[in-house]
Amino acid sequence: MQLKLSALGGSGRRWWFLNGAPLGDSANQGSINASFERLGRYQLSVLDEAGQTARLEFSVVD
C-alpha cells in the first residue's frame, strides 16, 4: 500500500518518522509518499521547523 502524506498547519519544512525512524522530509505544505509492505500497527509522526509535532497511530490489515 502506498500513501501520500501531508500535514495541515505548522510552518516550514517537515520531517517525517515512521515507528520512530526517519521516513523523509517535505517542503512547506509539501507531501511525501510512503509505502507499507507489511500488515501491522504503525506510528507516524511529523515535526516542523517551529518544533510542533503531530502523531498518528494506525493499522494496515488484510
QUIGILIN-V356006 format. One line per field, one symbol per residue. phi: phi as a letter, one per 40 degrees, with the letter a starting at -180 (. if undefined). psi: psi as a letter, one per 20 degrees, with the letter a starting at -180 (. if undefined). A space follows every 50 residues. Layout:
phi->???
psi->???
This chain:
phi->.bbcbabcggagcbbbbbfgcdbibbcdgcbbbbbbcbcicbbbbbbbcc gcbaabbabbbc
psi->ppqoprpqaaqaqqpqpokiqpharqrpjarrqppohqqaqqppqqprhi jqqqqpprqpr.
